[in-house]
């Protein structure tokens, strides 16, 4: 479930958002998870992410404006975990798979990077 790393040159925020939503949907479907819809921005002013549940599915809304795209993608990943009510080890396992699909480094890779910087 690897994706391209997110880089500043990788396109307009809305196009990157749509591409990331597609990748996360495919990864969630492959893992047997519920696939939410994604939209931007949230209807609630002042929040970066909302999750709405409906009888037929869920919608994750995130703010794009004024944010690094890695933050946006992280909110999208976390939204998928919330929609699927994953916690503990299951959340950890799927979080890494979803981060990879979104082109984000895994938690282990981020930890190794922090340790390298600290050395």
N, C-alpha and C positions, 0 to 999 in steps of 0.2 A: 504494500500500500504506500509506496514512496511517491512523493510529489516533488516538484521543483522547489528549491528553497525560495522563500519570499525575499525579493530584492526590490530596492527603490525603483529600478528601471523596468519592472515587470508589467507596466500598464497602468491605465487610469484606475482609480480606486473602485469605481462601480464595476468595471470589467473584472478586476481582481476579486471583488466580492462575489460576483456571479460564478467565476471559475472555482473559487474556494467552496461555495455552496454546492456546486455540482460534485466536486471531489469528496466533500464530507458526506453528501447524500449517498454516493456510491460506496464509500467505506462503511457507513452505518448499515446500509442494505446488505452488504457482503458479510457483516458481522451479525446479522439477524436483529439489528436494532430498529427502532421506529425512526423513520426519516422525517424530520420536520421541514417545514417551509422556512425560508429565510427572507427577510426584508429589511429595508433601512429607510428612514430612521425609526426608532420606537415612537409610538404615539404619546408616550408619557414624557413630558419635558424634564430635562435635567438628569436623566438616567442613561447609562451607556448600553445596557442590554435589558430586554424584557423577554419573558417567555409567556405565551398565551396558549392555553389548552382549549380545544374545541372537541365536540364528539367525534369528528372525522379526522382529527390530527392536531398538530401544534405548530405555532409560528414563533421563530426566534427573530427578534428585531435588534439591530445594533446600530450605533452611531458610527459613521465613517469620517465625518468632517473633523479636522484638527487632530487626528490620531494616527499613530504609526500603524501600518497595516498588520504588523505582528500582533498588536493589541486587539485589533478587530477580529483577526482569525482566532486568537485565543478565546475571545468571548463567544465566537461561533462554536468552537469545540466544547467549551464548558456548557453552552446551551444544549448541545446534543446530549451531554451527560445528564443534565437536569431533566430534560424531556423523558429520558429513558430511566430515570430514578436510579442511577448507578451510584454506588458508594463503595468505599473501602477498596479491596483488591480488584474487584471488577472495574471500578472507575479508573484505577491506576492503569490497568492493562489496556482498556479501551482508549483512555486519554492519550497514551503514547501512539496507538494506532491511528487515532484521529488527527493528532498533531502531525504525524508523518504524512498523512493524506493531504493535509492543508499546507504542507511544505514548511512546517515549523520544526525546529529541533526537538528531539525527545527530551524528557526531563533528565535522563541520564546524561545526554550530550550537553545539556545546559549546565548540569552540575560539574562535569569534567571541564567545561570551559571556564567556569568560575574558579575551580581549583587551579587551573593553569594560570589564570590571571593573578591569583593570589600568591603564586610561587615566585 
